[in-house]
Amino acid sequence: MKLKISTPAKTIFQGEIEKISIPTENGNLKVMDGHSPMVASVKPGIIKLWPMENHVKVGNPIYISTSKGMVFIDGKIVRIVSAEATLAPEQSESTLLQSKQTLEERIKRLKTE
């Protein structure tokens, strides 16, 4: 399955994947090859993907933090368009989730000041 994650400024990831987990407004969406076509709203969170090369799984999962966006799935290609996204393969999912929580708390404090 092919994946492309992009922002208005650049492409964050483009390549072949085994599967992907995407935070959506209706919960985490898990997508594998042959998934039914759909469009969904992406919410801020952590995208987790399993890269492949020549149809063989390679390496560890890759984590990408994302802001709001949209995901388009046609069964063979997944396209995610987000206002902002950051590739962070060197950080664990728990570290990224903690960073997300800290930033959300800062935003709430700024809105109430």
Secondary structure, DSSP 8 states (H G I E B T S, - for coil): -EEEEE-SS-EEEEEEEEEEEEEETTEEEEEETT---EEEEE-SEEEEEEEEETTEE-SS-EEEEE-SEEEEE-SSEEEEEES-EEE-TTS-HHHHHHHHHHHHHHHHHHHH-
